[in-house]
């Protein structure tokens, strides 16, 4: 029931059922909710996952981002990007998925983030020289 609620973005149901779950059952909920229209549900599950299992949060972050991209959920994409560190190569994967789905606004977003990373890499290289 909670998985369906997370996928559909039903915040109140997710919040109610979350406390009744075993910890291992909750690991995948953040990534499922990322594809929903409910940023509130994504935020709730991110917070809970960060408290309960921060290592799984980093692992599931990629899948959460993929799910948000596939479902064209720009608010969730921006939220997830702001909380989880993604490297230059992961950003390219996100951009390719966005291209595949013809989501130009998401492609543009990841182009911007890739350029920021490129600038950081250049700055770090200059700093280390």
C-alpha positions, 0 to 999 in steps of 0.5 A: 500500500505504501509503495502505491501511495509513494508512487502516486504522491499521496503524502498523508498516506505515506506519512501514516504508513511509514512509521509502521514499516520495517526499515529495510522496506522503506529504502526504495520509497524515496526513488519511487516518490521522485516520479510523482507530482508531490514534492512534499512526499519526496521531501518527507521520504528524503528526510526519513531516509537521511535519518534512517539510512544515509548510505542508501540515500546516496545509492537510491539518489541515482534511481530517484533522479532517473525516475523524476526525469522519466516522469518529467518532474522538474521540481523533484529534479531540482530538489534532489539535485540540491541535496545529493552530490552527483558527479560530472558523469552522472549528470551526463547520464541524466542529460542523455535520459532527458534527451531520450524522453525529449524533455528539452527543459530538463536537458537545458537544466543538466547542460547548465549543471554540467557546465558548472561542474566543468568550471569547477574541474577547471578551477580545481586544476588551476588551483592544484597547479 
